[in-house]
Amino acid sequence: MKIVEQSYMRNANFIFRRIIEEMILVPINKNVVNMDSIYTLNDLGAFLWEKLEKPCTVVELQQAVLDEYDVDQETVQTDLESFIEEMMSISAVEQVSA
């Protein structure tokens, strides 16, 4: 899968909350919160989640991370691909038409 060429957006069926110093994602199914499936995000994951409110390409996300954090492009690309793949595996992020 060539994720670099795709656009992604967060799934509206997930709630994001900052609780004290933890950032969590909680899936909602038919307006019921699934407390058995709570996911914790690190700072980068929370930053990306906020960016994915609107459809973004991987290139746009990479640039946003490079602008915000002191990190090299190779690390950003690897971490971003892992994040997107993991979020897609739990249906928190969806591929959308550009």
VOZAMI-528217 format. One record per residue: residue number from 1; x, y, z of N, C-alpha, C, O in turn. Coordinates in Angstrom, 2 decimals, always signed. Atoms other than C-alpha are relative to their C-alpha. Last residue first. Layout:
<sites>
<site NUM <X Y Z> <X Y Z> <X Y Z> <X Y Z>> ...
</sites>
This chain:
<sites>
<site 98 <-0.65 -1.31 -0.08> <-8.68 +13.73 -2.32> <-0.86 +1.10 -0.56> <-0.45 +2.26 -0.57>> <site 97 <-0.32 -0.53 +1.33> <-10.90 +10.74 -1.77> <+0.56 +1.39 +0.15> <+0.08 +2.19 +0.96>> <site 96 <+1.05 -0.78 +0.65> <-10.71 +9.40 +1.76> <+0.45 +0.45 -1.37> <+1.64 +0.46 -1.67>> <site 95 <-0.48 -0.53 +1.27> <-8.75 +6.69 +3.60> <-1.16 +0.73 -0.66> <-2.27 +0.21 -0.70>> <site 94 <+0.54 +0.54 +1.24> <-10.04 +6.29 +7.11> <+0.66 +0.64 -1.21> <+1.02 +1.82 -1.19>> <site 93 <-0.33 -0.85 +1.15> <-8.47 +6.74 +10.51> <-0.49 -0.69 -1.25> <-0.38 -1.91 -1.38>> <site 92 <+0.03 -1.38 -0.53> <-9.79 +5.29 +13.79> <+0.28 +1.02 -1.10> <-0.14 +2.18 -1.00>> <site 91 <+1.03 -0.82 +0.68> <-10.66 +2.00 +12.06> <-0.13 +1.41 +0.57> <-1.18 +2.04 +0.41>> <site 90 <+1.08 -0.08 -1.00> <-8.54 -0.06 +14.52> <-1.17 +0.85 -0.52> <-2.11 +1.14 +0.21>> <site 89 <+0.27 +1.37 -0.47> <-6.17 -1.23 +11.76> <-1.11 -0.02 +1.06> <-1.78 -1.04 +1.23>> <site 88 <+0.90 +0.66 +0.96> <-6.43 +2.21 +10.13> <-0.37 -1.40 +0.48> <-1.49 -1.85 +0.23>> <site 87 <+1.32 -0.64 -0.13> <-4.98 +3.84 +13.26> <-1.01 -0.61 -0.99> <-2.19 -0.73 -0.67>> <site 86 <+0.60 +0.42 -1.27> <-2.09 +1.36 +13.27> <-1.40 +0.57 +0.17> <-2.32 -0.14 +0.59>> <site 85 <+0.33 +1.42 +0.08> <-1.33 +1.85 +9.57> <-0.67 -0.50 +1.28> <-1.65 -1.25 +1.22>> <site 84 <+1.15 +0.16 +0.89> <-1.54 +5.62 +9.90> <-0.41 -1.47 -0.09> <-1.60 -1.78 -0.03>> <site 83 <+1.19 -0.58 -0.62> <+0.74 +5.72 +12.94> <-1.24 -0.25 -0.86> <-2.26 -0.70 -0.36>> <site 82 <+0.41 +0.90 -1.09> <+3.29 +3.36 +11.41> <-1.28 +0.48 +0.66> <-2.18 -0.32 +0.93>> <site 81 <+0.53 +1.21 +0.63> <+3.42 +5.42 +8.20> <-0.48 -0.99 +1.05> <-1.54 -1.60 +0.90>> <site 80 <+1.30 -0.34 +0.56> <+3.83 +8.59 +10.25> <-0.65 -1.21 -0.67> <-1.84 -1.44 -0.51>> <site 79 <+0.97 -0.10 -1.09> <+6.64 +7.15 +12.35> <-1.41 +0.27 -0.52> <-2.38 -0.27 +0.00>> <site 78 <+0.16 +1.31 -0.62> <+8.61 +6.03 +9.28> <-1.07 +0.03 +1.09> <-1.95 -0.83 +1.13>> <site 77 <+0.66 +0.88 +0.97> <+8.07 +9.28 +7.39> <-0.28 -1.37 +0.60> <-1.38 -1.91 +0.45>> <site 76 <+1.40 -0.42 +0.13> <+8.87 +11.44 +10.41> <-0.74 -0.95 -0.93> <-1.85 -1.39 -0.61>> <site 75 <+0.69 +0.42 -1.22> <+12.06 +9.49 +11.10> <-1.49 +0.34 -0.08> <-2.34 -0.48 +0.29>> <site 74 <+0.08 +1.46 +0.05> <+13.20 +9.92 +7.49> <-0.75 -0.56 +1.23> <-1.59 -1.45 +1.10>> <site 73 <+1.07 +0.43 +0.89> <+12.35 +13.64 +7.52> <-0.16 -1.52 -0.04> <-1.29 -2.01 -0.12>> <site 72 <-0.38 +0.12 +1.41> <+14.53 +14.47 +10.52> <-1.14 -0.63 -0.81> <-2.01 -1.30 -0.26>> <site 71 <-0.21 +1.39 +0.37> <+13.10 +15.71 +13.82> <+0.32 -0.07 -1.49> <-0.07 +0.81 -2.26>> <site 70 <-1.39 +0.05 +0.43> <+12.80 +19.01 +15.69> <+0.37 -1.45 -0.28> <+0.89 -2.15 +0.60>> <site 69 <-0.97 +0.76 -0.81> <+9.02 +19.14 +15.90> <+1.39 +0.05 -0.62> <+1.55 +0.21 -1.83>> <site 68 <+0.30 -0.05 -1.44> <+6.29 +21.55 +14.70> <+1.10 -0.61 +0.87> <+1.35 -0.13 +1.98>> <site 67 <+0.12 -1.38 -0.45> <+7.33 +22.40 +11.12> <-0.13 +0.12 +1.52> <+0.30 +1.10 +2.11>> <site 66 <-1.32 -0.62 +0.14> <+8.59 +18.86 +10.44> <-0.02 +1.46 +0.47> <+0.96 +1.94 +1.04>> <site 65 <-0.86 +0.53 -1.06> <+5.34 +17.46 +11.84> <+1.37 +0.65 -0.06> <+1.92 +1.03 +0.97>> <site 64 <+0.50 -0.54 -1.27> <+3.20 +19.73 +9.64> <+0.88 -0.46 +1.16> <+1.20 +0.32 +2.06>> <site 63 <-0.44 -1.40 -0.09> <+5.35 +18.87 +6.62> <-0.44 +0.63 +1.31> <+0.31 +1.39 +1.91>> <site 62 <-1.46 -0.03 -0.20> <+4.90 +15.15 +7.20> <+0.48 +1.43 +0.19> <+1.27 +1.71 +1.09>> <site 61 <-0.26 +0.37 -1.39> <+1.14 +15.58 +7.61> <+1.49 +0.04 +0.31> <+1.89 +0.52 +1.37>> <site 60 <+0.44 -1.13 -0.83> <+0.89 +17.45 +4.31> <+0.26 -0.28 +1.48> <+0.71 +0.61 +2.21>> <site 59 <-0.96 -1.08 +0.22> <+2.98 +14.77 +2.56> <-0.37 +1.22 +0.85> <+0.51 +1.84 +1.44>> <site 58 <-1.17 +0.31 -0.82> <+0.83 +12.04 +4.11> <+1.04 +1.11 -0.14> <+1.70 +1.47 +0.84>> <site 57 <-0.89 +0.99 +0.62> <-2.20 +13.68 +2.57> <+1.15 -0.26 +0.96> <+1.37 +0.50 +1.90>> <site 56 <-1.39 -0.40 +0.20> <-4.75 +15.39 +4.75> <+0.73 -1.12 -0.73> <+0.45 -2.31 -0.53>> <site 55 <-0.83 +0.91 +0.80> <-8.55 +15.25 +4.99> <+1.40 +0.58 -0.23> <+1.55 +1.75 -0.58>> <site 54 <+0.30 -0.19 +1.42> <-9.80 +17.52 +7.77> <+0.86 -0.98 -0.78> <+1.91 -1.40 -0.30>> <site 53 <+1.39 -0.46 -0.07> <-9.88 +16.64 +11.49> <-0.52 +0.23 -1.42> <-1.69 +0.01 -1.71>> <site 52 <+0.87 +0.84 +0.83> <-6.71 +14.71 +10.65> <-1.48 +0.34 +0.16> <-2.34 -0.43 -0.27>> <site 51 <-0.16 -0.39 +1.41> <-4.51 +17.52 +12.00> <-0.97 -0.75 -0.90> <-1.39 -0.23 -1.93>> <site 50 <+0.60 -1.32 +0.16> <-5.87 +16.93 +15.53> <+0.10 +0.47 -1.45> <-0.84 +1.09 -1.96>> <site 49 <+1.46 +0.17 -0.12> <-5.11 +13.22 +15.30> <-0.70 +1.34 -0.22> <-1.71 +1.42 -0.92>> <site 48 <+0.49 +0.51 +1.28> <-1.58 +14.02 +14.06> <-1.52 -0.15 +0.01> <-2.18 +0.16 -0.98>> <site 47 <-0.22 -1.06 +0.99> <-0.84 +16.18 +17.12> <-0.56 -0.42 -1.36> <-1.27 +0.35 -2.01>> <site 46 <+1.04 -1.00 -0.27> <-2.37 +13.55 +19.42> <+0.09 +1.15 -1.00> <-0.93 +1.65 -1.48>> <site 45 <+1.27 +0.58 +0.41> <-0.18 +10.85 +17.83> <-1.14 +0.99 +0.20> <-2.02 +1.10 -0.66>> <site 44 <+0.04 -0.02 +1.46> <+2.88 +13.06 +18.17> <-1.32 -0.55 -0.51> <-1.91 +0.01 -1.44>> <site 43 <+0.13 -1.39 +0.47> <+2.19 +13.73 +21.84> <-0.10 +0.08 -1.52> <-0.92 +0.82 -2.05>> <site 42 <-1.11 -0.83 -0.48> <+1.58 +10.03 +22.60> <-0.19 +1.40 -0.58> <-1.18 +1.66 -1.27>> <site 41 <-0.86 -0.61 +1.01> <-1.83 +8.48 +22.06> <+1.14 +0.74 +0.68> <+0.97 +1.33 +1.74>> <site 40 <-0.77 -1.15 -0.48> <-3.61 +6.06 +24.39> <+0.90 +0.49 -1.12> <+1.56 -0.30 -1.79>> <site 39 <-1.34 -0.08 +0.57> <-6.29 +3.77 +23.00> <+0.68 +1.27 +0.50> <+0.07 +2.34 +0.50>> <site 38 <-0.53 -1.34 -0.16> <-9.42 +2.72 +24.89> <+1.45 -0.01 -0.49> <+2.23 -0.89 -0.13>> <site 37 <-0.96 -0.30 +1.08> <-11.17 -0.40 +23.64> <+0.44 +1.45 +0.07> <+0.09 +2.27 -0.78>> <site 36 <-0.97 +1.09 +0.08> <-13.02 -1.98 +26.57> <+1.09 +0.28 -1.02> <+2.11 -0.41 -1.05>> <site 35 <-1.06 -0.20 -0.99> <-14.74 +1.34 +27.34> <+1.04 -1.12 +0.00> <+2.09 -0.98 +0.62>> <site 34 <-0.57 +1.32 -0.24> <-16.78 +1.13 +24.13> <+1.20 +0.16 +0.93> <+2.32 +0.41 +0.47>> <site 33 <-1.46 -0.01 -0.13> <-18.86 +4.31 +24.28> <+0.48 -1.41 +0.33> <-0.07 -2.07 +1.21>> <site 32 <-0.43 +0.59 -1.26> <-22.44 +3.83 +23.09> <+1.53 -0.04 +0.00> <+2.14 -0.53 -0.95>> <site 31 <+0.10 -0.97 -1.10> <-23.88 +6.13 +20.41> <+0.33 -0.58 +1.37> <-0.04 +0.02 +2.39>> <site 30 <+1.44 -0.25 -0.16> <-24.30 +3.22 +17.96> <-0.25 +0.86 +1.24> <-1.10 +0.55 +2.07>> <site 29 <+0.77 +0.87 +0.88> <-20.65 +2.26 +18.45> <-1.48 +0.19 +0.31> <-1.94 -0.13 +1.40>> <site 28 <+1.43 -0.05 -0.29> <-18.29 +4.87 +19.85> <-0.69 -0.91 -1.00> <-0.41 -0.86 -2.20>> <site 27 <+0.98 +0.22 +1.08> <-14.55 +4.28 +19.93> <-1.43 +0.06 +0.51> <-1.73 -0.31 +1.64>> <site 26 <+1.01 +0.97 -0.43> <-12.39 +5.90 +22.63> <-1.00 -0.17 -1.15> <-1.59 +0.80 -1.60>> <site 25 <+1.03 +0.18 +1.02> <-9.16 +7.67 +21.82> <-0.94 -1.07 +0.50> <-0.51 -2.12 +0.98>> <site 24 <+0.60 +1.29 +0.31> <-6.96 +8.88 +24.68> <-1.00 +0.10 -1.15> <-1.60 +1.15 -1.41>> <site 23 <+0.86 -0.27 +1.13> <-4.47 +11.61 +25.45> <-0.56 -1.33 -0.47> <+0.19 -2.23 -0.83>> <site 22 <+0.20 +1.08 +0.96> <-2.96 +11.32 +28.89> <-0.95 +0.45 -1.09> <-1.92 +1.16 -0.84>> <site 21 <-1.08 -0.03 +0.97> <-1.50 +14.19 +30.93> <-0.10 -1.13 -1.02> <+0.86 -1.41 -1.74>> <site 20 <-1.22 -0.34 -0.72> <-4.63 +15.08 +32.93> <+1.12 +0.04 -1.04> <+1.14 +0.95 -1.86>> <site 19 <+0.34 +0.18 -1.41> <-7.28 +13.59 +30.68> <+1.30 +0.09 +0.78> <+2.16 -0.79 +0.69>> <site 18 <-1.21 -0.17 -0.81> <-7.02 +14.83 +27.11> <-0.45 -0.09 +1.45> <-1.26 +0.72 +1.92>> <site 17 <+0.02 -0.78 -1.25> <-9.92 +13.41 +25.13> <+1.39 +0.07 +0.60> <+2.17 -0.88 +0.56>> <site 16 <-1.35 -0.31 -0.47> <-10.46 +12.12 +21.59> <-0.12 +0.87 +1.23> <-0.84 +1.87 +1.22>> <site 15 <-0.09 -1.20 -0.83> <-13.79 +10.46 +20.77> <+1.45 +0.15 +0.45> <+2.08 -0.82 +0.88>> <site 14 <-0.98 +0.05 -1.07> <-13.90 +7.98 +17.89> <+0.00 +1.33 +0.73> <-0.01 +2.39 +0.10>> <site 13 <+0.49 +0.92 -1.02> <-16.87 +7.38 +15.58> <+1.02 -0.24 +1.11> <+0.93 -1.23 +1.84>> <site 12 <+0.83 -0.75 -0.95> <-15.98 +10.49 +13.57> <-0.55 -0.88 +1.12> <-1.09 -0.37 +2.10>> <site 11 <+1.34 +0.55 -0.02> <-13.19 +8.51 +11.90> <-0.80 +0.72 +1.09> <-0.36 +0.81 +2.24>> <site 10 <+0.39 +0.79 -1.17> <-10.09 +10.60 +11.37> <-1.46 -0.42 -0.11> <-2.28 +0.25 -0.75>> <site 9 <+0.79 -0.83 -0.92> <-9.16 +11.64 +7.87> <-0.39 -0.87 +1.18> <-0.56 -2.08 +1.04>> <site 8 <+0.57 +0.67 -1.16> <-6.69 +10.31 +5.32> <-0.75 +1.01 +0.86> <-0.48 +2.21 +0.82>> <site 7 <+0.46 -0.96 -1.00> <-5.54 +11.26 +1.83> <-0.71 -0.77 +1.10> <-1.35 -1.79 +0.85>> <site 6 <+1.40 +0.01 -0.43> <-3.49 +8.83 -0.24> <-0.29 +1.18 +0.94> <+0.61 +1.79 +1.51>> <site 5 <+0.82 -0.61 +1.04> <-0.26 +9.16 -2.22> <-1.46 +0.14 +0.41> <-2.25 +0.70 -0.36>> <site 4 <-0.44 -1.38 +0.24> <+2.06 +8.57 +0.74> <-0.93 +0.71 -0.97> <-1.13 +1.92 -0.86>> <site 3 <+0.78 -0.94 -0.80> <+0.07 +5.50 +1.83> <+0.37 +1.45 -0.28> <-0.41 +2.35 +0.03>> <site 2 <-0.74 -1.25 +0.08> <+1.37 +3.40 -1.03> <-0.76 +1.07 +0.76> <-1.56 +1.81 +0.17>> <site 1 <+0.84 -1.18 +0.00> <+0.00 +0.00 +0.00> <+0.89 +1.24 +0.00> <+1.78 +1.38 +0.83>> 
</sites>
